[in-house]
Amino acid sequence: MRFEHLWLKLMQQHEEELIAPPLDVAFAWFVSRQNPTRYRSCLAPRGGSRLHPAAHQAFLFGPRYVDHAAWREVAGEHPCWPPPAPGSEHDLLGTIETPSTFAPHIVSIT
């Protein structure tokens, strides 16, 4: 969910910058790229235009100190790392309006 609802928005706003995703987001991003058709369909409704990361960003993860400000722009008080615990005040589940398309897809292929 952090991948779909925060990272894709951050990528769109900082297209020219090298920003490292938190480890959980980096893993979801990596897994989602393994099915290019599904990845493209996940990005389209969210306005994602950059389908593939730059070569030096493909396996990069953070968060690095410089990434925290960009993360706060899209996530507000939701911490970059560690991910918030389920049910905590910063859990995204209770705050999102658009249902996840990525997680159900991953569950369906296992």
C-alpha contacts under 8 A as a table, 3 or more apart, distances in Angstrom:
res1	aa1	res2	aa2	distance
1	M	4	E	5.16
1	M	5	H	5.82
1	M	6	L	7.79
1	M	92	L	7.43
1	M	93	L	7.98
1	M	100	S	6.28
1	M	102	F	7.69
1	M	103	A	7.38
2	R	5	H	5.29
2	R	6	L	5.16
2	R	7	W	6.34
2	R	25	V	6.36
2	R	92	L	7.51
3	F	6	L	5.79
3	F	7	W	4.76
3	F	8	L	6.37
3	F	25	V	5.04
3	F	26	A	7.92
3	F	28	A	6.36
3	F	29	W	6.64
4	E	7	W	6.15
4	E	8	L	5.66
4	E	9	K	7.91
4	E	42	C	7.99
4	E	100	S	7.15
4	E	102	F	7.35
5	H	8	L	6.47
5	H	9	K	6.74
5	H	96	I	7.80
6	L	9	K	5.35
6	L	10	L	6.16
6	L	74	V	6.15
6	L	75	A	6.24
7	W	10	L	4.92
7	W	11	M	6.05
7	W	21	P	7.27
7	W	25	V	7.17
8	L	11	M	5.07
8	L	12	Q	6.21
8	L	43	L	7.46
8	L	46	R	7.35
8	L	48	G	6.42
9	K	12	Q	5.11
9	K	13	Q	6.30
9	K	46	R	7.57
9	K	48	G	7.58
9	K	74	V	6.87
10	L	13	Q	5.16
10	L	14	H	6.03
10	L	70	A	7.14
10	L	71	W	6.96
10	L	73	E	7.97
10	L	74	V	6.18
11	M	14	H	5.20
11	M	15	E	5.45
11	M	48	G	7.70
11	M	50	R	7.82
12	Q	15	E	5.44
12	Q	47	G	7.44
12	Q	48	G	6.04
12	Q	49	S	7.15
12	Q	50	R	7.62
14	H	17	E	5.40
14	H	19	I	7.89
15	E	50	R	7.49
18	L	57	Q	6.86
19	I	57	Q	7.81
19	I	67	D	5.81
19	I	70	A	8.00
20	A	26	A	7.97
20	A	57	Q	7.14
20	A	60	L	5.75
20	A	61	F	4.79
20	A	62	G	5.09
20	A	63	P	5.94
20	A	64	R	6.82
20	A	67	D	6.51
21	P	24	D	7.97
21	P	25	V	5.77
21	P	26	A	5.37
21	P	60	L	7.35
21	P	61	F	5.05
21	P	62	G	5.52
21	P	63	P	6.07
21	P	67	D	7.96
22	P	25	V	5.34
22	P	26	A	6.00
22	P	61	F	5.62
22	P	62	G	4.83
22	P	63	P	5.06
22	P	80	C	6.46
22	P	81	W	6.34
23	L	26	A	4.95
23	L	27	F	6.14
23	L	61	F	5.52
23	L	62	G	6.28
23	L	63	P	7.72
24	D	27	F	5.24
24	D	28	A	6.35
24	D	83	P	7.63
25	V	28	A	5.08
25	V	29	W	5.98
26	A	29	W	5.01
26	A	30	F	6.08
26	A	59	F	7.51
26	A	60	L	7.49
26	A	61	F	5.93
27	F	30	F	5.05
27	F	31	V	6.13
28	A	31	V	5.12
28	A	32	S	5.98
29	W	32	S	5.20
29	W	33	R	6.30
30	F	33	R	5.35
30	F	34	Q	6.88
30	F	58	A	7.75
30	F	59	F	7.89
31	V	34	Q	5.44
31	V	35	N	7.87
32	S	35	N	6.09
32	S	36	P	7.62
32	S	38	R	7.53
32	S	39	Y	5.61
32	S	102	F	7.52
33	R	36	P	5.58
33	R	39	Y	5.76
33	R	52	H	7.96
34	Q	39	Y	7.91
35	N	38	R	5.50
35	N	39	Y	6.00
36	P	39	Y	4.93
36	P	40	R	6.03
37	T	40	R	5.24
37	T	41	S	6.34
38	R	41	S	5.06
38	R	42	C	6.11
39	Y	42	C	5.05
39	Y	43	L	6.29
39	Y	51	L	7.96
40	R	43	L	5.19
40	R	44	A	6.19
40	R	51	L	6.91
41	S	44	A	5.37
41	S	45	P	7.28
42	C	45	P	6.62
42	C	46	R	7.32
42	C	101	T	6.83
42	C	102	F	6.99
43	L	46	R	5.39
43	L	47	G	6.29
43	L	48	G	4.69
43	L	49	S	7.25
43	L	51	L	7.73
44	A	47	G	5.32
44	A	48	G	5.66
44	A	49	S	7.42
45	P	48	G	7.58
48	G	51	L	7.29
50	R	53	P	7.17
52	H	58	A	7.93
53	P	56	H	7.94
53	P	57	Q	5.74
53	P	58	A	5.35
54	A	57	Q	5.13
54	A	58	A	6.15
55	A	58	A	5.38
56	H	59	F	7.23
56	H	60	L	7.11
57	Q	60	L	4.95
62	G	67	D	7.81
63	P	66	V	8.00
63	P	67	D	5.93
63	P	68	H	6.86
63	P	80	C	6.99
63	P	81	W	6.89
64	R	67	D	5.30
64	R	68	H	7.02
65	Y	68	H	5.80
66	V	69	A	6.60
66	V	70	A	7.80
67	D	70	A	5.46
67	D	71	W	6.19
68	H	71	W	5.02
68	H	72	R	6.17
68	H	80	C	6.79
69	A	72	R	5.16
69	A	73	E	6.46
70	A	73	E	5.19
70	A	74	V	7.07
71	W	74	V	5.65
71	W	75	A	5.83
71	W	76	G	7.69
71	W	80	C	6.49
72	R	75	A	4.92
72	R	76	G	4.70
72	R	77	E	6.78
72	R	78	H	7.54
72	R	79	P	7.84
72	R	80	C	7.81
73	E	76	G	6.01
75	A	78	H	5.27
75	A	79	P	7.48
76	G	79	P	7.98
77	E	90	H	7.21
78	H	84	P	7.32
78	H	90	H	5.28
78	H	91	D	7.63
78	H	92	L	7.96
79	P	82	P	6.80
79	P	83	P	6.48
79	P	84	P	6.74
79	P	90	H	7.53
80	C	83	P	6.42
81	W	84	P	7.83
84	P	88	S	6.58
84	P	90	H	5.78
84	P	91	D	5.61
85	A	88	S	5.45
85	A	90	H	7.71
85	A	91	D	6.41
86	P	91	D	5.57
87	G	90	H	7.88
87	G	91	D	5.74
88	S	91	D	5.23
91	D	94	G	6.73
91	D	95	T	7.70
92	L	95	T	5.25
92	L	96	I	6.24
93	L	96	I	6.06
96	I	99	P	7.24
100	S	103	A	6.22
100	S	104	P	7.22
101	T	104	P	5.92
101	T	105	H	6.44
102	F	105	H	5.29
102	F	106	I	6.41
103	A	106	I	5.21
103	A	107	V	6.31
104	P	107	V	5.11
104	P	108	S	6.14
105	H	108	S	5.10
105	H	109	I	6.58
106	I	109	I	5.48
106	I	110	T	6.71
107	V	110	T	5.56
